[in-house]
Amino acid sequence: MAIVVKKEITTNALTSEQIKIVNLLYPVGTYYETSNTNFNPNKEWVGSWSSTTSSGIVKWHRTA
């Protein structure tokens, strides 16, 4: 089952409820792809993310 998120969560001060939602939507092992090269889930969301870029698409992988 694929979940498509149409809008990015862009806040630096997540509430505990928002953190729970992010953890449910993006558990460890999740990949997130975006064409927005300025977006960084390490700064916007919780967890640790690593990235690779190919053809203008940034692919983030949640590692912790």
Phi, psi and omega in degrees: 000125180261138175249125179251123178258122185270341181229135179281143173276116184235078176217141181270344183245078180282139174283168179298326177291320178294322177298319178298319180295315178300317179295327176288318182283327185231068179291166177306134183101350181288145171250138178232125181248140178209151174267356179278099183289348178273346181282133179223109181295339176296332180264332187261328185240188176264167178092179177248134184231142172242154186230155169223151180236135179212126178054039177081000178255129177264127180248117179257139178238124179279121184255343178201000000 
